[in-house]
Every structure is written in C-alpha cells, then in structure tokens.
Amino acid sequence: MPRHVHPGVVVRSSGAGSVGVRGRGEEPGRAVDRGSPMTTVPAPSARSAGVFLREFVRHPVHTASCTPSSRALAEVMCAPVPADGDPVVVELGPGTGAFTDLIAERLGGRGHHLAVELNPRLAALLQRRHPGLDVAVAPAAELPALLAERGLAGCDVVVSGLPWAAWPETTPLLTEVLAAALHPDGALTQFGYAWTRRARPARRLRHRLDQVFAEVVSGPAILRNVPPAFVHTARRPRREDVPRR
Ligand SMILES: C[S@@+](CC[C@H](N)C(=O)[O-])C[C@H]1O[C@@H](n2cnc3c(N)ncnc32)[C@H](O)[C@@H]1O
C-alpha cells in the first residue's frame, strides 16, 4: 500500500524482505522495507536501456543521458558503501538502476537502501527490478523529509546520479542539503562527464562541494563508460553555516 509523504510524493514499500535490523535513528518496531539478505539482483536488460532512451527523449534535461551508466562507473560510485554494519544508503536519480544493482549487492540486505527518483516511469521499472527496495517518487530536494518520514536521523552514503550539469545556474545544487543529511563520517559520490569537466557547471559544482565538504577528491576519467565519466567523492561535511546557493 503506497504511503503518502507529501502531496504528490508517493513512497512505495513492498513490506517484503525485512531482516530485522534497524538503521540509525529508526524507531523500534517501525516497519521499514529492506532487501532480503538473500537478494539476487536481476541483470539489467535491453529493456532497461530502451526505457532509459525513451525517457531521455521525453525528458532530456532531467534524464540528461541517453544510456545507463556502466558497471565500471558504478564500481567507483558505490565504493563508499560500507562492507559491514547496517548503513543507510541513499541513491538520488537511480534511473534504471545502474548503481542500484551494485549497492544492493554490496548491502546484501543490510541497512536501509532508499532510492529517490523523480520520474515515475523509471521508479516503477526500478521497483519491478528490485521489489524489496525502498523507492520514493520525489525530487531529491525532499531528502530531509523522506529520511524523517522513515525515522532515519541521517544517512551514511549518498550515491548521486543527479544531472546537475543540465540545471540552470539559478537551481540550487543541493550540496548543502546532502551535507546536512550525511552523518559526520559519511560520504557523497557524484559523477560528471569527463568532456564537461572544465565547463562552467562542473566548476560551479566543484566549488560548492569544496564549500560544504572538508574533503573532495575528483577521480580520473573512467573510460569504460559512454561517455567517459569521472567521480567526485566528498567526505567530512562541514557543520558550520555555508551560504545557500
Ligand atoms: C543521468 S540519469 C542517471 C541514472 C542512473 N543513476 C545512471 O547512472 O545510469 C539522471 C537521473 O536522475 C533523475 N532525476 C533528475 N532530476 C531529479 C531530481 N531532482 N530528483 C530525483 N531524481 C532526479 C532522472 O529522472 C534520471 O533517472
């Protein structure tokens, strides 16, 4: 049964696959959906690629790519997902699930995996591929409310596929929202396309990351992705006030 979080925001939760562990800050006894420890991740299909392309044609600015990310890029994006414990992992803009698959593999049913996707068609596809996943059809800016709704005090990792480079300069990059949602030892990963690395939007993002995180590492080009991409890994969110932009 879908639960309504905010007007226009529907959270689907299958209720299957709870492993009886609680994420940080959850209320005891609160029903939270997680994948089973025995979760097997369905392989991405040609259908996923077709859906992605169709959604790109429908919403080029929001989708911002005509093909899902590669496994090589996913490996770097998902590297901060802890190998033990019960981490809260948030995925923003999961699309057809290029990173979702690897996060689910790494978690193996531990912790809480929340995927926040604006496009309801992509969210529905993702939910079909990962029935135990907590999928929120919502803009990423709603993250604080989505965490609160689940009784989660924050998150350990944010894996972001948000197409910030396509956003107008006046649109907030959400970096301070994400820094505030992360626990002090948490990490954010965000990818960009290598050929845009020196362009103004990419410089704007790097500048904002430097303002709200004490440590930002921008990795080398990952050539085994179409188009080649690179990953920012940001840690140690600054707690002091930073100017909003
Ligand atoms: C470049 S695609 C990345 C998809 C996937 N992570 C990948 O790498 O293959 C961007 C995704 O972000 C979603 N998106 C765009 N704006 C969003 C927003 N404000 N909040 C949540 N999702 C958003 C799009 O619908 C799309 O699925």
The ligand as an ORCA input file, in Angstrom:
! r2SCAN-3c Opt
* xyz 0 1
  C      21.914     10.919    -15.727
  S      20.494      9.964    -15.197
  C      21.361      8.808    -14.119
  C      20.647      7.479    -13.985
  C      21.472      6.374    -13.309
  N      21.918      6.761    -11.990
  C      22.664      6.022    -14.154
  O      23.766      6.490    -13.834
  O      22.509      5.243    -15.122
  C      19.698     11.110    -14.080
  C      18.521     10.510    -13.287
  O      18.134     11.470    -12.278
  C      16.711     11.596    -12.268
  N      16.436     12.954    -11.740
  C      16.586     14.139    -12.365
  N      16.310     15.163    -11.556
  C      15.995     14.598    -10.357
  C      15.616     15.134     -9.083
  N      15.527     16.452     -8.887
  N      15.349     14.277     -8.074
  C      15.435     12.920     -8.259
  N      15.784     12.359     -9.438
  C      16.065     13.176    -10.474
  C      16.314     11.382    -13.714
  O      14.965     11.042    -13.849
  C      17.285     10.248    -14.117
  O      16.755      8.999    -13.765
*
